[in-house]
Amino acid sequence: MNLNATLFAQFVVFFILALFTMKFVWPPLMKVLDERAKKISEGLAAADRGKHELAVAEKRVQIELAQAHEETQKRIVDSERRAAEIIEEAKKHAAEEAAGIIEAARHEATAEAIRLRDLLRNDVATLAVKGAEQILKREIDAKAHAELLNQLKAEL
């Protein structure tokens, strides 16, 4: 066998194999590789979008947390102010009640003093009549001298 013929035959077979590979094997292989590259680039783009959306979401969360914290502080201040108002109202109501109780006690004490004076006058009048009775050694009729006794009560 001739070395040139073998080399030529191998060259023809290689050329046919290269044409077959370029025509039938290479396009689907390139298509698969292009699709894979496209999927990878889409995945990387999606990852970048995800990172961006995460950053935006974190900023939104921080803003909402700050708003919630501010609102909570406002509610706490409002609650403390309302508590102070309620305490002041309760103090004012208690002072009004205390003044009412004191006034009622004064009226009651005045009424009791008047009642006790009347009782004392009656007792003094009775004692005066008994004293006069003993002085005169005779009994004085309280009904007959009622006007005199009333005058005596008024003077006391």
Phi and psi in radians as a Rosetta constraint file:
Dihedral C 1 N 2 CA 2 C 2 CIRCULARHARMONIC -1.699 0.35
Dihedral N 2 CA 2 C 2 N 3 CIRCULARHARMONIC 2.429 0.35
Dihedral C 2 N 3 CA 3 C 3 CIRCULARHARMONIC -1.224 0.35
Dihedral N 3 CA 3 C 3 N 4 CIRCULARHARMONIC -0.583 0.35
Dihedral C 3 N 4 CA 4 C 4 CIRCULARHARMONIC -1.200 0.35
Dihedral N 4 CA 4 C 4 N 5 CIRCULARHARMONIC -0.726 0.35
Dihedral C 4 N 5 CA 5 C 5 CIRCULARHARMONIC -1.146 0.35
Dihedral N 5 CA 5 C 5 N 6 CIRCULARHARMONIC -0.689 0.35
Dihedral C 5 N 6 CA 6 C 6 CIRCULARHARMONIC -1.165 0.35
Dihedral N 6 CA 6 C 6 N 7 CIRCULARHARMONIC -0.753 0.35
Dihedral C 6 N 7 CA 7 C 7 CIRCULARHARMONIC -1.139 0.35
Dihedral N 7 CA 7 C 7 N 8 CIRCULARHARMONIC -0.712 0.35
Dihedral C 7 N 8 CA 8 C 8 CIRCULARHARMONIC -1.138 0.35
Dihedral N 8 CA 8 C 8 N 9 CIRCULARHARMONIC -0.734 0.35
Dihedral C 8 N 9 CA 9 C 9 CIRCULARHARMONIC -1.122 0.35
Dihedral N 9 CA 9 C 9 N 10 CIRCULARHARMONIC -0.727 0.35
Dihedral C 9 N 10 CA 10 C 10 CIRCULARHARMONIC -1.148 0.35
Dihedral N 10 CA 10 C 10 N 11 CIRCULARHARMONIC -0.644 0.35
Dihedral C 10 N 11 CA 11 C 11 CIRCULARHARMONIC -1.141 0.35
Dihedral N 11 CA 11 C 11 N 12 CIRCULARHARMONIC -0.721 0.35
Dihedral C 11 N 12 CA 12 C 12 CIRCULARHARMONIC -1.136 0.35
Dihedral N 12 CA 12 C 12 N 13 CIRCULARHARMONIC -0.798 0.35
Dihedral C 12 N 13 CA 13 C 13 CIRCULARHARMONIC -1.102 0.35
Dihedral N 13 CA 13 C 13 N 14 CIRCULARHARMONIC -0.730 0.35
Dihedral C 13 N 14 CA 14 C 14 CIRCULARHARMONIC -1.104 0.35
Dihedral N 14 CA 14 C 14 N 15 CIRCULARHARMONIC -0.747 0.35
Dihedral C 14 N 15 CA 15 C 15 CIRCULARHARMONIC -1.114 0.35
Dihedral N 15 CA 15 C 15 N 16 CIRCULARHARMONIC -0.740 0.35
Dihedral C 15 N 16 CA 16 C 16 CIRCULARHARMONIC -1.125 0.35
Dihedral N 16 CA 16 C 16 N 17 CIRCULARHARMONIC -0.745 0.35
Dihedral C 16 N 17 CA 17 C 17 CIRCULARHARMONIC -1.124 0.35
Dihedral N 17 CA 17 C 17 N 18 CIRCULARHARMONIC -0.706 0.35
Dihedral C 17 N 18 CA 18 C 18 CIRCULARHARMONIC -1.144 0.35
Dihedral N 18 CA 18 C 18 N 19 CIRCULARHARMONIC -0.748 0.35
Dihedral C 18 N 19 CA 19 C 19 CIRCULARHARMONIC -1.110 0.35
Dihedral N 19 CA 19 C 19 N 20 CIRCULARHARMONIC -0.779 0.35
Dihedral C 19 N 20 CA 20 C 20 CIRCULARHARMONIC -1.065 0.35
Dihedral N 20 CA 20 C 20 N 21 CIRCULARHARMONIC -0.761 0.35
Dihedral C 20 N 21 CA 21 C 21 CIRCULARHARMONIC -1.136 0.35
Dihedral N 21 CA 21 C 21 N 22 CIRCULARHARMONIC -0.753 0.35
Dihedral C 21 N 22 CA 22 C 22 CIRCULARHARMONIC -1.187 0.35
Dihedral N 22 CA 22 C 22 N 23 CIRCULARHARMONIC -0.577 0.35
Dihedral C 22 N 23 CA 23 C 23 CIRCULARHARMONIC -1.441 0.35
Dihedral N 23 CA 23 C 23 N 24 CIRCULARHARMONIC -0.756 0.35
Dihedral C 23 N 24 CA 24 C 24 CIRCULARHARMONIC -1.974 0.35
Dihedral N 24 CA 24 C 24 N 25 CIRCULARHARMONIC -0.524 0.35
Dihedral C 24 N 25 CA 25 C 25 CIRCULARHARMONIC -1.679 0.35
Dihedral N 25 CA 25 C 25 N 26 CIRCULARHARMONIC -0.803 0.35
Dihedral C 25 N 26 CA 26 C 26 CIRCULARHARMONIC -1.101 0.35
Dihedral N 26 CA 26 C 26 N 27 CIRCULARHARMONIC -0.819 0.35
Dihedral C 26 N 27 CA 27 C 27 CIRCULARHARMONIC -1.039 0.35
Dihedral N 27 CA 27 C 27 N 28 CIRCULARHARMONIC -0.842 0.35
Dihedral C 27 N 28 CA 28 C 28 CIRCULARHARMONIC -1.113 0.35
Dihedral N 28 CA 28 C 28 N 29 CIRCULARHARMONIC -0.638 0.35
Dihedral C 28 N 29 CA 29 C 29 CIRCULARHARMONIC -1.123 0.35
Dihedral N 29 CA 29 C 29 N 30 CIRCULARHARMONIC -0.763 0.35
Dihedral C 29 N 30 CA 30 C 30 CIRCULARHARMONIC -1.155 0.35
Dihedral N 30 CA 30 C 30 N 31 CIRCULARHARMONIC -0.661 0.35
Dihedral C 30 N 31 CA 31 C 31 CIRCULARHARMONIC -1.074 0.35
Dihedral N 31 CA 31 C 31 N 32 CIRCULARHARMONIC -0.782 0.35
Dihedral C 31 N 32 CA 32 C 32 CIRCULARHARMONIC -1.111 0.35
Dihedral N 32 CA 32 C 32 N 33 CIRCULARHARMONIC -0.756 0.35
Dihedral C 32 N 33 CA 33 C 33 CIRCULARHARMONIC -1.149 0.35
Dihedral N 33 CA 33 C 33 N 34 CIRCULARHARMONIC -0.699 0.35
Dihedral C 33 N 34 CA 34 C 34 CIRCULARHARMONIC -1.125 0.35
Dihedral N 34 CA 34 C 34 N 35 CIRCULARHARMONIC -0.732 0.35
Dihedral C 34 N 35 CA 35 C 35 CIRCULARHARMONIC -1.092 0.35
Dihedral N 35 CA 35 C 35 N 36 CIRCULARHARMONIC -0.718 0.35
Dihedral C 35 N 36 CA 36 C 36 CIRCULARHARMONIC -1.135 0.35
Dihedral N 36 CA 36 C 36 N 37 CIRCULARHARMONIC -0.748 0.35
Dihedral C 36 N 37 CA 37 C 37 CIRCULARHARMONIC -1.110 0.35
Dihedral N 37 CA 37 C 37 N 38 CIRCULARHARMONIC -0.685 0.35
Dihedral C 37 N 38 CA 38 C 38 CIRCULARHARMONIC -1.125 0.35
Dihedral N 38 CA 38 C 38 N 39 CIRCULARHARMONIC -0.773 0.35
Dihedral C 38 N 39 CA 39 C 39 CIRCULARHARMONIC -1.089 0.35
Dihedral N 39 CA 39 C 39 N 40 CIRCULARHARMONIC -0.711 0.35
Dihedral C 39 N 40 CA 40 C 40 CIRCULARHARMONIC -1.123 0.35
Dihedral N 40 CA 40 C 40 N 41 CIRCULARHARMONIC -0.780 0.35
Dihedral C 40 N 41 CA 41 C 41 CIRCULARHARMONIC -1.147 0.35
Dihedral N 41 CA 41 C 41 N 42 CIRCULARHARMONIC -0.665 0.35
Dihedral C 41 N 42 CA 42 C 42 CIRCULARHARMONIC -1.128 0.35
Dihedral N 42 CA 42 C 42 N 43 CIRCULARHARMONIC -0.694 0.35
Dihedral C 42 N 43 CA 43 C 43 CIRCULARHARMONIC -1.108 0.35
Dihedral N 43 CA 43 C 43 N 44 CIRCULARHARMONIC -0.738 0.35
Dihedral C 43 N 44 CA 44 C 44 CIRCULARHARMONIC -1.150 0.35
Dihedral N 44 CA 44 C 44 N 45 CIRCULARHARMONIC -0.696 0.35
Dihedral C 44 N 45 CA 45 C 45 CIRCULARHARMONIC -1.131 0.35
Dihedral N 45 CA 45 C 45 N 46 CIRCULARHARMONIC -0.714 0.35
Dihedral C 45 N 46 CA 46 C 46 CIRCULARHARMONIC -1.124 0.35
Dihedral N 46 CA 46 C 46 N 47 CIRCULARHARMONIC -0.670 0.35
Dihedral C 46 N 47 CA 47 C 47 CIRCULARHARMONIC -1.132 0.35
Dihedral N 47 CA 47 C 47 N 48 CIRCULARHARMONIC -0.733 0.35
Dihedral C 47 N 48 CA 48 C 48 CIRCULARHARMONIC -1.111 0.35
Dihedral N 48 CA 48 C 48 N 49 CIRCULARHARMONIC -0.768 0.35
Dihedral C 48 N 49 CA 49 C 49 CIRCULARHARMONIC -1.065 0.35
Dihedral N 49 CA 49 C 49 N 50 CIRCULARHARMONIC -0.711 0.35
Dihedral C 49 N 50 CA 50 C 50 CIRCULARHARMONIC -1.088 0.35
Dihedral N 50 CA 50 C 50 N 51 CIRCULARHARMONIC -0.740 0.35
Dihedral C 50 N 51 CA 51 C 51 CIRCULARHARMONIC -1.107 0.35
Dihedral N 51 CA 51 C 51 N 52 CIRCULARHARMONIC -0.737 0.35
Dihedral C 51 N 52 CA 52 C 52 CIRCULARHARMONIC -1.118 0.35
Dihedral N 52 CA 52 C 52 N 53 CIRCULARHARMONIC -0.800 0.35
Dihedral C 52 N 53 CA 53 C 53 CIRCULARHARMONIC -1.108 0.35
Dihedral N 53 CA 53 C 53 N 54 CIRCULARHARMONIC -0.641 0.35
Dihedral C 53 N 54 CA 54 C 54 CIRCULARHARMONIC -1.119 0.35
Dihedral N 54 CA 54 C 54 N 55 CIRCULARHARMONIC -0.761 0.35
Dihedral C 54 N 55 CA 55 C 55 CIRCULARHARMONIC -1.098 0.35
Dihedral N 55 CA 55 C 55 N 56 CIRCULARHARMONIC -0.748 0.35
Dihedral C 55 N 56 CA 56 C 56 CIRCULARHARMONIC -1.109 0.35
Dihedral N 56 CA 56 C 56 N 57 CIRCULARHARMONIC -0.743 0.35
Dihedral C 56 N 57 CA 57 C 57 CIRCULARHARMONIC -1.128 0.35
Dihedral N 57 CA 57 C 57 N 58 CIRCULARHARMONIC -0.689 0.35
Dihedral C 57 N 58 CA 58 C 58 CIRCULARHARMONIC -1.118 0.35
Dihedral N 58 CA 58 C 58 N 59 CIRCULARHARMONIC -0.701 0.35
Dihedral C 58 N 59 CA 59 C 59 CIRCULARHARMONIC -1.105 0.35
Dihedral N 59 CA 59 C 59 N 60 CIRCULARHARMONIC -0.752 0.35
Dihedral C 59 N 60 CA 60 C 60 CIRCULARHARMONIC -1.088 0.35
Dihedral N 60 CA 60 C 60 N 61 CIRCULARHARMONIC -0.717 0.35
Dihedral C 60 N 61 CA 61 C 61 CIRCULARHARMONIC -1.106 0.35
Dihedral N 61 CA 61 C 61 N 62 CIRCULARHARMONIC -0.754 0.35
Dihedral C 61 N 62 CA 62 C 62 CIRCULARHARMONIC -1.085 0.35
Dihedral N 62 CA 62 C 62 N 63 CIRCULARHARMONIC -0.736 0.35
Dihedral C 62 N 63 CA 63 C 63 CIRCULARHARMONIC -1.119 0.35
Dihedral N 63 CA 63 C 63 N 64 CIRCULARHARMONIC -0.783 0.35
Dihedral C 63 N 64 CA 64 C 64 CIRCULARHARMONIC -1.138 0.35
Dihedral N 64 CA 64 C 64 N 65 CIRCULARHARMONIC -0.679 0.35
Dihedral C 64 N 65 CA 65 C 65 CIRCULARHARMONIC -1.110 0.35
Dihedral N 65 CA 65 C 65 N 66 CIRCULARHARMONIC -0.718 0.35
Dihedral C 65 N 66 CA 66 C 66 CIRCULARHARMONIC -1.120 0.35
Dihedral N 66 CA 66 C 66 N 67 CIRCULARHARMONIC -0.726 0.35
Dihedral C 66 N 67 CA 67 C 67 CIRCULARHARMONIC -1.126 0.35
Dihedral N 67 CA 67 C 67 N 68 CIRCULARHARMONIC -0.748 0.35
Dihedral C 67 N 68 CA 68 C 68 CIRCULARHARMONIC -1.103 0.35
Dihedral N 68 CA 68 C 68 N 69 CIRCULARHARMONIC -0.717 0.35
Dihedral C 68 N 69 CA 69 C 69 CIRCULARHARMONIC -1.120 0.35
Dihedral N 69 CA 69 C 69 N 70 CIRCULARHARMONIC -0.748 0.35
Dihedral C 69 N 70 CA 70 C 70 CIRCULARHARMONIC -1.114 0.35
Dihedral N 70 CA 70 C 70 N 71 CIRCULARHARMONIC -0.749 0.35
Dihedral C 70 N 71 CA 71 C 71 CIRCULARHARMONIC -1.129 0.35
Dihedral N 71 CA 71 C 71 N 72 CIRCULARHARMONIC -0.690 0.35
Dihedral C 71 N 72 CA 72 C 72 CIRCULARHARMONIC -1.094 0.35
Dihedral N 72 CA 72 C 72 N 73 CIRCULARHARMONIC -0.759 0.35
Dihedral C 72 N 73 CA 73 C 73 CIRCULARHARMONIC -1.081 0.35
Dihedral N 73 CA 73 C 73 N 74 CIRCULARHARMONIC -0.736 0.35
Dihedral C 73 N 74 CA 74 C 74 CIRCULARHARMONIC -1.061 0.35
Dihedral N 74 CA 74 C 74 N 75 CIRCULARHARMONIC -0.758 0.35
Dihedral C 74 N 75 CA 75 C 75 CIRCULARHARMONIC -1.128 0.35
Dihedral N 75 CA 75 C 75 N 76 CIRCULARHARMONIC -0.668 0.35
Dihedral C 75 N 76 CA 76 C 76 CIRCULARHARMONIC -1.119 0.35
Dihedral N 76 CA 76 C 76 N 77 CIRCULARHARMONIC -0.782 0.35
Dihedral C 76 N 77 CA 77 C 77 CIRCULARHARMONIC -1.100 0.35
Dihedral N 77 CA 77 C 77 N 78 CIRCULARHARMONIC -0.761 0.35
Dihedral C 77 N 78 CA 78 C 78 CIRCULARHARMONIC -1.087 0.35
Dihedral N 78 CA 78 C 78 N 79 CIRCULARHARMONIC -0.710 0.35
Dihedral C 78 N 79 CA 79 C 79 CIRCULARHARMONIC -1.120 0.35
Dihedral N 79 CA 79 C 79 N 80 CIRCULARHARMONIC -0.751 0.35
Dihedral C 79 N 80 CA 80 C 80 CIRCULARHARMONIC -1.134 0.35
Dihedral N 80 CA 80 C 80 N 81 CIRCULARHARMONIC -0.700 0.35
Dihedral C 80 N 81 CA 81 C 81 CIRCULARHARMONIC -1.128 0.35
Dihedral N 81 CA 81 C 81 N 82 CIRCULARHARMONIC -0.759 0.35
Dihedral C 81 N 82 CA 82 C 82 CIRCULARHARMONIC -1.136 0.35
Dihedral N 82 CA 82 C 82 N 83 CIRCULARHARMONIC -0.674 0.35
Dihedral C 82 N 83 CA 83 C 83 CIRCULARHARMONIC -1.099 0.35
Dihedral N 83 CA 83 C 83 N 84 CIRCULARHARMONIC -0.728 0.35
Dihedral C 83 N 84 CA 84 C 84 CIRCULARHARMONIC -1.115 0.35
Dihedral N 84 CA 84 C 84 N 85 CIRCULARHARMONIC -0.689 0.35
Dihedral C 84 N 85 CA 85 C 85 CIRCULARHARMONIC -1.112 0.35
Dihedral N 85 CA 85 C 85 N 86 CIRCULARHARMONIC -0.753 0.35
Dihedral C 85 N 86 CA 86 C 86 CIRCULARHARMONIC -1.102 0.35
Dihedral N 86 CA 86 C 86 N 87 CIRCULARHARMONIC -0.724 0.35
Dihedral C 86 N 87 CA 87 C 87 CIRCULARHARMONIC -1.103 0.35
Dihedral N 87 CA 87 C 87 N 88 CIRCULARHARMONIC -0.764 0.35
Dihedral C 87 N 88 CA 88 C 88 CIRCULARHARMONIC -1.110 0.35
Dihedral N 88 CA 88 C 88 N 89 CIRCULARHARMONIC -0.728 0.35
Dihedral C 88 N 89 CA 89 C 89 CIRCULARHARMONIC -1.078 0.35
Dihedral N 89 CA 89 C 89 N 90 CIRCULARHARMONIC -0.737 0.35
Dihedral C 89 N 90 CA 90 C 90 CIRCULARHARMONIC -1.134 0.35
Dihedral N 90 CA 90 C 90 N 91 CIRCULARHARMONIC -0.704 0.35
Dihedral C 90 N 91 CA 91 C 91 CIRCULARHARMONIC -1.106 0.35
Dihedral N 91 CA 91 C 91 N 92 CIRCULARHARMONIC -0.768 0.35
Dihedral C 91 N 92 CA 92 C 92 CIRCULARHARMONIC -1.105 0.35
Dihedral N 92 CA 92 C 92 N 93 CIRCULARHARMONIC -0.762 0.35
Dihedral C 92 N 93 CA 93 C 93 CIRCULARHARMONIC -1.111 0.35
Dihedral N 93 CA 93 C 93 N 94 CIRCULARHARMONIC -0.731 0.35
Dihedral C 93 N 94 CA 94 C 94 CIRCULARHARMONIC -1.117 0.35
Dihedral N 94 CA 94 C 94 N 95 CIRCULARHARMONIC -0.691 0.35
Dihedral C 94 N 95 CA 95 C 95 CIRCULARHARMONIC -1.141 0.35
Dihedral N 95 CA 95 C 95 N 96 CIRCULARHARMONIC -0.720 0.35
Dihedral C 95 N 96 CA 96 C 96 CIRCULARHARMONIC -1.107 0.35
Dihedral N 96 CA 96 C 96 N 97 CIRCULARHARMONIC -0.748 0.35
Dihedral C 96 N 97 CA 97 C 97 CIRCULARHARMONIC -1.110 0.35
Dihedral N 97 CA 97 C 97 N 98 CIRCULARHARMONIC -0.744 0.35
Dihedral C 97 N 98 CA 98 C 98 CIRCULARHARMONIC -1.097 0.35
Dihedral N 98 CA 98 C 98 N 99 CIRCULARHARMONIC -0.735 0.35
Dihedral C 98 N 99 CA 99 C 99 CIRCULARHARMONIC -1.100 0.35
Dihedral N 99 CA 99 C 99 N 100 CIRCULARHARMONIC -0.709 0.35
Dihedral C 99 N 100 CA 100 C 100 CIRCULARHARMONIC -1.105 0.35
Dihedral N 100 CA 100 C 100 N 101 CIRCULARHARMONIC -0.736 0.35
Dihedral C 100 N 101 CA 101 C 101 CIRCULARHARMONIC -1.146 0.35
Dihedral N 101 CA 101 C 101 N 102 CIRCULARHARMONIC -0.743 0.35
Dihedral C 101 N 102 CA 102 C 102 CIRCULARHARMONIC -1.104 0.35
Dihedral N 102 CA 102 C 102 N 103 CIRCULARHARMONIC -0.753 0.35
Dihedral C 102 N 103 CA 103 C 103 CIRCULARHARMONIC -1.099 0.35
Dihedral N 103 CA 103 C 103 N 104 CIRCULARHARMONIC -0.739 0.35
Dihedral C 103 N 104 CA 104 C 104 CIRCULARHARMONIC -1.111 0.35
Dihedral N 104 CA 104 C 104 N 105 CIRCULARHARMONIC -0.701 0.35
Dihedral C 104 N 105 CA 105 C 105 CIRCULARHARMONIC -1.137 0.35
Dihedral N 105 CA 105 C 105 N 106 CIRCULARHARMONIC -0.684 0.35
Dihedral C 105 N 106 CA 106 C 106 CIRCULARHARMONIC -1.090 0.35
Dihedral N 106 CA 106 C 106 N 107 CIRCULARHARMONIC -0.797 0.35
Dihedral C 106 N 107 CA 107 C 107 CIRCULARHARMONIC -1.076 0.35
Dihedral N 107 CA 107 C 107 N 108 CIRCULARHARMONIC -0.725 0.35
Dihedral C 107 N 108 CA 108 C 108 CIRCULARHARMONIC -1.138 0.35
Dihedral N 108 CA 108 C 108 N 109 CIRCULARHARMONIC -0.741 0.35
Dihedral C 108 N 109 CA 109 C 109 CIRCULARHARMONIC -1.134 0.35
Dihedral N 109 CA 109 C 109 N 110 CIRCULARHARMONIC -0.712 0.35
Dihedral C 109 N 110 CA 110 C 110 CIRCULARHARMONIC -1.100 0.35
Dihedral N 110 CA 110 C 110 N 111 CIRCULARHARMONIC -0.788 0.35
Dihedral C 110 N 111 CA 111 C 111 CIRCULARHARMONIC -1.099 0.35
Dihedral N 111 CA 111 C 111 N 112 CIRCULARHARMONIC -0.705 0.35
Dihedral C 111 N 112 CA 112 C 112 CIRCULARHARMONIC -1.156 0.35
Dihedral N 112 CA 112 C 112 N 113 CIRCULARHARMONIC -0.688 0.35
Dihedral C 112 N 113 CA 113 C 113 CIRCULARHARMONIC -1.114 0.35
Dihedral N 113 CA 113 C 113 N 114 CIRCULARHARMONIC -0.758 0.35
Dihedral C 113 N 114 CA 114 C 114 CIRCULARHARMONIC -1.086 0.35
Dihedral N 114 CA 114 C 114 N 115 CIRCULARHARMONIC -0.770 0.35
Dihedral C 114 N 115 CA 115 C 115 CIRCULARHARMONIC -1.088 0.35
Dihedral N 115 CA 115 C 115 N 116 CIRCULARHARMONIC -0.745 0.35
Dihedral C 115 N 116 CA 116 C 116 CIRCULARHARMONIC -1.169 0.35
Dihedral N 116 CA 116 C 116 N 117 CIRCULARHARMONIC -0.633 0.35
Dihedral C 116 N 117 CA 117 C 117 CIRCULARHARMONIC -1.089 0.35
Dihedral N 117 CA 117 C 117 N 118 CIRCULARHARMONIC -0.758 0.35
Dihedral C 117 N 118 CA 118 C 118 CIRCULARHARMONIC -1.080 0.35
Dihedral N 118 CA 118 C 118 N 119 CIRCULARHARMONIC -0.757 0.35
Dihedral C 118 N 119 CA 119 C 119 CIRCULARHARMONIC -1.094 0.35
Dihedral N 119 CA 119 C 119 N 120 CIRCULARHARMONIC -0.731 0.35
Dihedral C 119 N 120 CA 120 C 120 CIRCULARHARMONIC -1.111 0.35
Dihedral N 120 CA 120 C 120 N 121 CIRCULARHARMONIC -0.727 0.35
Dihedral C 120 N 121 CA 121 C 121 CIRCULARHARMONIC -1.067 0.35
Dihedral N 121 CA 121 C 121 N 122 CIRCULARHARMONIC -0.782 0.35
Dihedral C 121 N 122 CA 122 C 122 CIRCULARHARMONIC -1.068 0.35
Dihedral N 122 CA 122 C 122 N 123 CIRCULARHARMONIC -0.748 0.35
Dihedral C 122 N 123 CA 123 C 123 CIRCULARHARMONIC -1.149 0.35
Dihedral N 123 CA 123 C 123 N 124 CIRCULARHARMONIC -0.711 0.35
Dihedral C 123 N 124 CA 124 C 124 CIRCULARHARMONIC -1.138 0.35
Dihedral N 124 CA 124 C 124 N 125 CIRCULARHARMONIC -0.735 0.35
Dihedral C 124 N 125 CA 125 C 125 CIRCULARHARMONIC -1.085 0.35
Dihedral N 125 CA 125 C 125 N 126 CIRCULARHARMONIC -0.722 0.35
Dihedral C 125 N 126 CA 126 C 126 CIRCULARHARMONIC -1.132 0.35
Dihedral N 126 CA 126 C 126 N 127 CIRCULARHARMONIC -0.741 0.35
Dihedral C 126 N 127 CA 127 C 127 CIRCULARHARMONIC -1.131 0.35
Dihedral N 127 CA 127 C 127 N 128 CIRCULARHARMONIC -0.656 0.35
Dihedral C 127 N 128 CA 128 C 128 CIRCULARHARMONIC -1.130 0.35
Dihedral N 128 CA 128 C 128 N 129 CIRCULARHARMONIC -0.736 0.35
Dihedral C 128 N 129 CA 129 C 129 CIRCULARHARMONIC -1.116 0.35
Dihedral N 129 CA 129 C 129 N 130 CIRCULARHARMONIC -0.734 0.35
Dihedral C 129 N 130 CA 130 C 130 CIRCULARHARMONIC -1.167 0.35
Dihedral N 130 CA 130 C 130 N 131 CIRCULARHARMONIC -0.652 0.35
Dihedral C 130 N 131 CA 131 C 131 CIRCULARHARMONIC -1.147 0.35
Dihedral N 131 CA 131 C 131 N 132 CIRCULARHARMONIC -0.747 0.35
Dihedral C 131 N 132 CA 132 C 132 CIRCULARHARMONIC -1.155 0.35
Dihedral N 132 CA 132 C 132 N 133 CIRCULARHARMONIC -0.625 0.35
Dihedral C 132 N 133 CA 133 C 133 CIRCULARHARMONIC -1.073 0.35
Dihedral N 133 CA 133 C 133 N 134 CIRCULARHARMONIC -0.770 0.35
Dihedral C 133 N 134 CA 134 C 134 CIRCULARHARMONIC -1.248 0.35
Dihedral N 134 CA 134 C 134 N 135 CIRCULARHARMONIC -0.587 0.35
Dihedral C 134 N 135 CA 135 C 135 CIRCULARHARMONIC -1.164 0.35
Dihedral N 135 CA 135 C 135 N 136 CIRCULARHARMONIC -0.784 0.35
Dihedral C 135 N 136 CA 136 C 136 CIRCULARHARMONIC -1.451 0.35
Dihedral N 136 CA 136 C 136 N 137 CIRCULARHARMONIC -0.209 0.35
Dihedral C 136 N 137 CA 137 C 137 CIRCULARHARMONIC 1.032 0.35
Dihedral N 137 CA 137 C 137 N 138 CIRCULARHARMONIC 0.525 0.35
Dihedral C 137 N 138 CA 138 C 138 CIRCULARHARMONIC -2.559 0.35
Dihedral N 138 CA 138 C 138 N 139 CIRCULARHARMONIC 2.812 0.35
Dihedral C 138 N 139 CA 139 C 139 CIRCULARHARMONIC -1.487 0.35
Dihedral N 139 CA 139 C 139 N 140 CIRCULARHARMONIC 2.361 0.35
Dihedral C 139 N 140 CA 140 C 140 CIRCULARHARMONIC -1.771 0.35
Dihedral N 140 CA 140 C 140 N 141 CIRCULARHARMONIC 2.379 0.35
Dihedral C 140 N 141 CA 141 C 141 CIRCULARHARMONIC -1.446 0.35
Dihedral N 141 CA 141 C 141 N 142 CIRCULARHARMONIC 2.060 0.35
Dihedral C 141 N 142 CA 142 C 142 CIRCULARHARMONIC -1.191 0.35
Dihedral N 142 CA 142 C 142 N 143 CIRCULARHARMONIC -0.566 0.35
Dihedral C 142 N 143 CA 143 C 143 CIRCULARHARMONIC -1.231 0.35
Dihedral N 143 CA 143 C 143 N 144 CIRCULARHARMONIC -0.671 0.35
Dihedral C 143 N 144 CA 144 C 144 CIRCULARHARMONIC -1.252 0.35
Dihedral N 144 CA 144 C 144 N 145 CIRCULARHARMONIC -0.558 0.35
Dihedral C 144 N 145 CA 145 C 145 CIRCULARHARMONIC -1.872 0.35
Dihedral N 145 CA 145 C 145 N 146 CIRCULARHARMONIC 0.523 0.35
Dihedral C 145 N 146 CA 146 C 146 CIRCULARHARMONIC -1.095 0.35
Dihedral N 146 CA 146 C 146 N 147 CIRCULARHARMONIC -0.673 0.35
Dihedral C 146 N 147 CA 147 C 147 CIRCULARHARMONIC -1.116 0.35
Dihedral N 147 CA 147 C 147 N 148 CIRCULARHARMONIC -0.748 0.35
Dihedral C 147 N 148 CA 148 C 148 CIRCULARHARMONIC -1.101 0.35
Dihedral N 148 CA 148 C 148 N 149 CIRCULARHARMONIC -0.729 0.35
Dihedral C 148 N 149 CA 149 C 149 CIRCULARHARMONIC -1.146 0.35
Dihedral N 149 CA 149 C 149 N 150 CIRCULARHARMONIC -0.699 0.35
Dihedral C 149 N 150 CA 150 C 150 CIRCULARHARMONIC -1.102 0.35
Dihedral N 150 CA 150 C 150 N 151 CIRCULARHARMONIC -0.709 0.35
Dihedral C 150 N 151 CA 151 C 151 CIRCULARHARMONIC -1.117 0.35
Dihedral N 151 CA 151 C 151 N 152 CIRCULARHARMONIC -0.728 0.35
Dihedral C 151 N 152 CA 152 C 152 CIRCULARHARMONIC -1.109 0.35
Dihedral N 152 CA 152 C 152 N 153 CIRCULARHARMONIC -0.689 0.35
Dihedral C 152 N 153 CA 153 C 153 CIRCULARHARMONIC -1.094 0.35
Dihedral N 153 CA 153 C 153 N 154 CIRCULARHARMONIC -0.738 0.35
Dihedral C 153 N 154 CA 154 C 154 CIRCULARHARMONIC -1.138 0.35
Dihedral N 154 CA 154 C 154 N 155 CIRCULARHARMONIC -0.654 0.35
Dihedral C 154 N 155 CA 155 C 155 CIRCULARHARMONIC -1.216 0.35
Dihedral N 155 CA 155 C 155 N 156 CIRCULARHARMONIC -0.545 0.35
